[in-house]
Amino acid sequence: MEPRLNIITLGVRNLRRATVFYRDGLALPLSSASVGDLKLDAGQLRMS
């Protein structure tokens, strides 16, 4: 079985700026958003 990480939670000071970075800069699709909360879909993202 390959180790997996399913959810990462980040606290940010500026949600609007973080949204622009992750959605527009890293091209992660927005899966949902509400006041003070943002969910992005990283799909099969691999990090090293």
Chimera marker file (.cmm) of the C-alpha trace (Angstrom):
<marker_set name="trace">
<marker id="1" x="0.000" y="0.000" z="0.000" r="1" g="1" b="0" radius="0.5"/>
<marker id="2" x="1.365" y="3.399" z="-0.976" r="1" g="1" b="0" radius="0.5"/>
<marker id="3" x="1.191" y="6.112" z="1.744" r="1" g="1" b="0" radius="0.5"/>
<marker id="4" x="-1.268" y="8.891" z="0.912" r="1" g="1" b="0" radius="0.5"/>
<marker id="5" x="-2.152" y="12.279" z="2.256" r="1" g="1" b="0" radius="0.5"/>
<marker id="6" x="-5.807" y="13.159" z="1.638" r="1" g="1" b="0" radius="0.5"/>
<marker id="7" x="-6.377" y="16.541" z="3.272" r="1" g="1" b="0" radius="0.5"/>
<marker id="8" x="-4.098" y="19.457" z="4.113" r="1" g="1" b="0" radius="0.5"/>
<marker id="9" x="-5.437" y="22.351" z="6.183" r="1" g="1" b="0" radius="0.5"/>
<marker id="10" x="-3.638" y="25.681" z="6.025" r="1" g="1" b="0" radius="0.5"/>
<marker id="11" x="-4.309" y="28.785" z="8.059" r="1" g="1" b="0" radius="0.5"/>
<marker id="12" x="-3.713" y="32.000" z="6.119" r="1" g="1" b="0" radius="0.5"/>
<marker id="13" x="-3.894" y="35.670" z="7.036" r="1" g="1" b="0" radius="0.5"/>
<marker id="14" x="-5.344" y="36.783" z="3.717" r="1" g="1" b="0" radius="0.5"/>
<marker id="15" x="-7.852" y="34.354" z="2.185" r="1" g="1" b="0" radius="0.5"/>
<marker id="16" x="-8.303" y="36.393" z="-0.993" r="1" g="1" b="0" radius="0.5"/>
<marker id="17" x="-4.551" y="36.448" z="-1.642" r="1" g="1" b="0" radius="0.5"/>
<marker id="18" x="-4.247" y="32.718" z="-0.906" r="1" g="1" b="0" radius="0.5"/>
<marker id="19" x="-7.127" y="32.009" z="-3.303" r="1" g="1" b="0" radius="0.5"/>
<marker id="20" x="-5.380" y="33.885" z="-6.105" r="1" g="1" b="0" radius="0.5"/>
<marker id="21" x="-2.121" y="32.043" z="-5.426" r="1" g="1" b="0" radius="0.5"/>
<marker id="22" x="-3.514" y="28.502" z="-5.297" r="1" g="1" b="0" radius="0.5"/>
<marker id="23" x="-6.315" y="28.840" z="-7.858" r="1" g="1" b="0" radius="0.5"/>
<marker id="24" x="-4.673" y="31.120" z="-10.415" r="1" g="1" b="0" radius="0.5"/>
<marker id="25" x="-0.969" y="30.643" z="-9.727" r="1" g="1" b="0" radius="0.5"/>
<marker id="26" x="-0.910" y="26.871" z="-9.178" r="1" g="1" b="0" radius="0.5"/>
<marker id="27" x="-4.049" y="26.208" z="-11.301" r="1" g="1" b="0" radius="0.5"/>
<marker id="28" x="-5.783" y="24.173" z="-8.577" r="1" g="1" b="0" radius="0.5"/>
<marker id="29" x="-9.526" y="24.079" z="-9.316" r="1" g="1" b="0" radius="0.5"/>
<marker id="30" x="-11.819" y="25.566" z="-6.683" r="1" g="1" b="0" radius="0.5"/>
<marker id="31" x="-14.190" y="22.880" z="-5.405" r="1" g="1" b="0" radius="0.5"/>
<marker id="32" x="-16.114" y="25.064" z="-2.930" r="1" g="1" b="0" radius="0.5"/>
<marker id="33" x="-15.930" y="28.349" z="-1.074" r="1" g="1" b="0" radius="0.5"/>
<marker id="34" x="-17.805" y="30.019" z="1.752" r="1" g="1" b="0" radius="0.5"/>
<marker id="35" x="-17.121" y="32.879" z="4.139" r="1" g="1" b="0" radius="0.5"/>
<marker id="36" x="-13.712" y="32.162" z="5.674" r="1" g="1" b="0" radius="0.5"/>
<marker id="37" x="-13.305" y="28.766" z="3.984" r="1" g="1" b="0" radius="0.5"/>
<marker id="38" x="-11.903" y="27.582" z="0.670" r="1" g="1" b="0" radius="0.5"/>
<marker id="39" x="-11.549" y="24.080" z="-0.760" r="1" g="1" b="0" radius="0.5"/>
<marker id="40" x="-9.287" y="23.319" z="-3.707" r="1" g="1" b="0" radius="0.5"/>
<marker id="41" x="-8.946" y="20.053" z="-5.606" r="1" g="1" b="0" radius="0.5"/>
<marker id="42" x="-5.331" y="18.948" z="-6.064" r="1" g="1" b="0" radius="0.5"/>
<marker id="43" x="-6.321" y="15.721" z="-7.855" r="1" g="1" b="0" radius="0.5"/>
<marker id="44" x="-3.324" y="13.405" z="-8.188" r="1" g="1" b="0" radius="0.5"/>
<marker id="45" x="-0.812" y="16.102" z="-7.206" r="1" g="1" b="0" radius="0.5"/>
<marker id="46" x="2.613" y="14.722" z="-6.322" r="1" g="1" b="0" radius="0.5"/>
<marker id="47" x="5.021" y="16.715" z="-4.186" r="1" g="1" b="0" radius="0.5"/>
<marker id="48" x="8.650" y="16.076" z="-3.387" r="1" g="1" b="0" radius="0.5"/>
<link id1="1" id2="2" r="1" g="1" b="0" radius="0.2"/>
<link id1="2" id2="3" r="1" g="1" b="0" radius="0.2"/>
<link id1="3" id2="4" r="1" g="1" b="0" radius="0.2"/>
<link id1="4" id2="5" r="1" g="1" b="0" radius="0.2"/>
<link id1="5" id2="6" r="1" g="1" b="0" radius="0.2"/>
<link id1="6" id2="7" r="1" g="1" b="0" radius="0.2"/>
<link id1="7" id2="8" r="1" g="1" b="0" radius="0.2"/>
<link id1="8" id2="9" r="1" g="1" b="0" radius="0.2"/>
<link id1="9" id2="10" r="1" g="1" b="0" radius="0.2"/>
<link id1="10" id2="11" r="1" g="1" b="0" radius="0.2"/>
<link id1="11" id2="12" r="1" g="1" b="0" radius="0.2"/>
<link id1="12" id2="13" r="1" g="1" b="0" radius="0.2"/>
<link id1="13" id2="14" r="1" g="1" b="0" radius="0.2"/>
<link id1="14" id2="15" r="1" g="1" b="0" radius="0.2"/>
<link id1="15" id2="16" r="1" g="1" b="0" radius="0.2"/>
<link id1="16" id2="17" r="1" g="1" b="0" radius="0.2"/>
<link id1="17" id2="18" r="1" g="1" b="0" radius="0.2"/>
<link id1="18" id2="19" r="1" g="1" b="0" radius="0.2"/>
<link id1="19" id2="20" r="1" g="1" b="0" radius="0.2"/>
<link id1="20" id2="21" r="1" g="1" b="0" radius="0.2"/>
<link id1="21" id2="22" r="1" g="1" b="0" radius="0.2"/>
<link id1="22" id2="23" r="1" g="1" b="0" radius="0.2"/>
<link id1="23" id2="24" r="1" g="1" b="0" radius="0.2"/>
<link id1="24" id2="25" r="1" g="1" b="0" radius="0.2"/>
<link id1="25" id2="26" r="1" g="1" b="0" radius="0.2"/>
<link id1="26" id2="27" r="1" g="1" b="0" radius="0.2"/>
<link id1="27" id2="28" r="1" g="1" b="0" radius="0.2"/>
<link id1="28" id2="29" r="1" g="1" b="0" radius="0.2"/>
<link id1="29" id2="30" r="1" g="1" b="0" radius="0.2"/>
<link id1="30" id2="31" r="1" g="1" b="0" radius="0.2"/>
<link id1="31" id2="32" r="1" g="1" b="0" radius="0.2"/>
<link id1="32" id2="33" r="1" g="1" b="0" radius="0.2"/>
<link id1="33" id2="34" r="1" g="1" b="0" radius="0.2"/>
<link id1="34" id2="35" r="1" g="1" b="0" radius="0.2"/>
<link id1="35" id2="36" r="1" g="1" b="0" radius="0.2"/>
<link id1="36" id2="37" r="1" g="1" b="0" radius="0.2"/>
<link id1="37" id2="38" r="1" g="1" b="0" radius="0.2"/>
<link id1="38" id2="39" r="1" g="1" b="0" radius="0.2"/>
<link id1="39" id2="40" r="1" g="1" b="0" radius="0.2"/>
<link id1="40" id2="41" r="1" g="1" b="0" radius="0.2"/>
<link id1="41" id2="42" r="1" g="1" b="0" radius="0.2"/>
<link id1="42" id2="43" r="1" g="1" b="0" radius="0.2"/>
<link id1="43" id2="44" r="1" g="1" b="0" radius="0.2"/>
<link id1="44" id2="45" r="1" g="1" b="0" radius="0.2"/>
<link id1="45" id2="46" r="1" g="1" b="0" radius="0.2"/>
<link id1="46" id2="47" r="1" g="1" b="0" radius="0.2"/>
<link id1="47" id2="48" r="1" g="1" b="0" radius="0.2"/>
</marker_set>
